[in-house]
Amino acid sequence: MFQAHGTVDRVSIVTDRETGQARGFGFVEMSDNAEGERAIAALNGADLDGRALNVNEARPKTDRGSGGGGSRQKNRW
């Protein structure tokens, strides 16, 4: 899908660590910003196998804290 709008450098499909199943999103890196913007404009909201795609520019990951999960165990290794 993205190749129709420019050169695709890399694709990364995000998977669940435990099951290995795709989590429903991924990342596409394109060689040129203008090509990426054209792909976003053309593909955002497009239908793929009955599902509407949400295509946008990646944002930096937010800091979600230490993620301790509520456990008070110490010295786990």
GIRADA-V470954 format. One record per residue. SS is DSSP state (hx for helix, st for strand, lp for the rest). PHI is phi in degrees with one decimal (none if undefined). Layout:
ss: {SS SS}
phi: {PHI PHI}
//
This chain:
ss: {lp hx hx hx hx lp lp st st st st st st st st lp lp lp lp lp lp st st st st st st st st st lp lp hx hx hx hx hx hx hx hx hx hx hx lp lp lp st st lp lp st st lp lp lp lp lp lp lp lp lp lp lp lp lp lp lp lp lp lp lp lp lp lp lp lp lp}
phi: {none -75.3 -62.2 -65.8 -114.2 155.2 -82.6 -93.2 -86.3 -154.3 -128.3 -132.2 -95.3 -80.6 -121.1 -69.7 -62.9 -84.9 -96.6 77.8 -76.9 -61.5 -89.8 97.9 -150.7 -161.5 -129.9 -122.5 -105.2 -112.6 -73.4 -132.7 -58.7 -64.1 -64.5 -62.5 -65.1 -64.9 -63.3 -60.2 -62.7 -80.5 -102.0 -64.2 90.1 -67.1 -91.1 -133.5 52.7 83.0 -120.0 -79.3 -80.1 -113.2 -114.6 -151.5 -74.0 -63.8 -110.0 -60.0 -66.0 -84.2 -75.2 -107.9 81.1 -78.9 66.5 -64.5 69.1 84.1 -78.0 -104.9 -68.3 -121.5 56.3 -88.7 -153.2}
//
